[in-house]
């Protein structure tokens, strides 16, 4: 299963788009997460955002128990 696609040398179709993690404007090249459609400026922001989501789910599980 493909989780994300790295897009080089292109801007998003419907401009302006901003990184879902750091809110920087996407110029040319970005990471597109296929499951949610979110776009990130690079793999660092994508990885940070994914790690934060996992931590939030884990915290929610601990609070529910």
C-alpha positions, 0 to 999 in steps of 0.5 A: 500500500502506498502511503505517500507520493513525492512530487518533484518539480510541480505545484499543486493543481489548485493553488495556493496550497500550504504544508499541513504541518508547518503552513509554508506555501508549497512552491515546486515539489511536495509530499502528497499523502494518498490516504488523506490527500494532505500535502507537506512541503517535504518528508521531514514535515510528513514524518513529524506530522505522522509521528504526532498523529500516532502519539495523539491516538496513543494518548487518547487510548490511555485516557479512555482506559 
